[in-house]
Amino acid sequence: MINTEIFQLIAKKFKTPAYVYEQELLKTQLLTLANAILWRPLTILYAIKANSNFRLVRTLVNQRLPKGVILGVDAVSPGEVDLALRAGVSNQNIIFTGNNVSNEEIDTVYKKGVMVNIDALSHLEKFCRKHSNGRICIRINPNVGAGHHDHCITGGPDSKFGIWYSQAQLAQNIADKYNVHIVGVHQHIGSQILDPDKFLYAMDVLFEIAPIFWDLSFVDFGGGFGVPYSPEEKPLDIQSLGAAMSLIFTNFCDKYDRKLKMVIEPGRYLTAQAGYLLVKVTTVKHNPDGKIFVGVNSGFNHLDRPARYGSYHHIVNISNPNGPKRKVRIVGNLCESGDKFTPEERKIAEPREGDLLIIENAGAYGYCMSSNYNLRPRPPEIMVTKRGSVCEIRKRQTTEELVASA
Ligand code: LLP
């Protein structure tokens, strides 16, 4: 945890709002996951969409991992592929899992030597026609979905993702017709999953159909590993989940009679808890009906999750930690009434105008989902190292830049 003095120093030096990341925690999360899953070989594809800050990605790429574990990247656009390559990830350790992407995008990425994960039978046919003898991965919709919000459930009958599991044989037949090798099978059922049984059940479903693909070298279970957002939420027991995943994987490899590589694609698990959005209270409004609106100098243009999904983000008043607890609504500075950091009324140590608040768990799907709505600049991103030194890893946009490019 970054201490209050460092947040205060950052506010002074770089002003607010600012995204702040704790470098050591990024490394710890990666190592925890790498050690929890016992199966080797293991490739951890960082889902770069969760936070694509270059220096943050480099922190993960530079981390030494246990023997048999490799860090790669799960990319969903040509831009993400290029960023991963620029961050030093080998093309062999990137998988492109696009959804409804164009054939041109698939070709561009494939030409860079990146494994393409095919999401639809029509794309498979087109790909195979062009690339006889090619090697690909297939994304399956296993008819299982999970996640913290409907928008983040990516498996099941209402999901647009993947090839429906019962069409697996059709997919293999198409590949066989053109002598294309389906070397990987993939699923990603959703995001922010805290129930280990959901993962294990989905693995079982995938393994029921996986033997149809006779030429596999890896199986990719996607991401979705959840982290606690509210004090009541229990963390995922990653050690027992990792052990159970490894056991199911061993059993499958025995049955398949080939030692396969396990692949996972965590995004949030690696970065969420390492990030904070540091904001300042601009306004405290006491209404006659007793409601207290605490306005801050940021909004859903910087952290969209509370407004978009109703997500809980823990908020701490670091300027007045021992102040009396007050029931307040923390709201942003955008001209929309949905611009709330607390979708509910919440008890917080009394916020006063000028106080600094930290909004926790902002390291995943924070900055990368930000916008210039209301023509407001994006905040800077600051990395705090183990020794407490502070480094600006992306500059604040300026109003002049925004106006010039409008
Ligand atoms: N793999 C694929 C194919 C994905 O689509 C995703 C996330 C991941 C891996 C990583 O999932 P994670 O481990 O981070 O749960 N904006 C939402 C989350 C959207 C997730 C999209 N896909 C949020 O703020 O909760």
Boltz pocket constraint, residues with backbone or C-beta under 6 A from the ligand:
constraints:
  - pocket:
      binder: B
      contacts: [[A, 47], [A, 50], [A, 74], [A, 97], [A, 152], [A, 154], [A, 188], [A, 190], [A, 191], [A, 192], [A, 222], [A, 223], [A, 224], [A, 225], [A, 265], [A, 266], [A, 267], [A, 268], [A, 269], [A, 305], [A, 364], [A, 365]]
      max_distance: 6.0
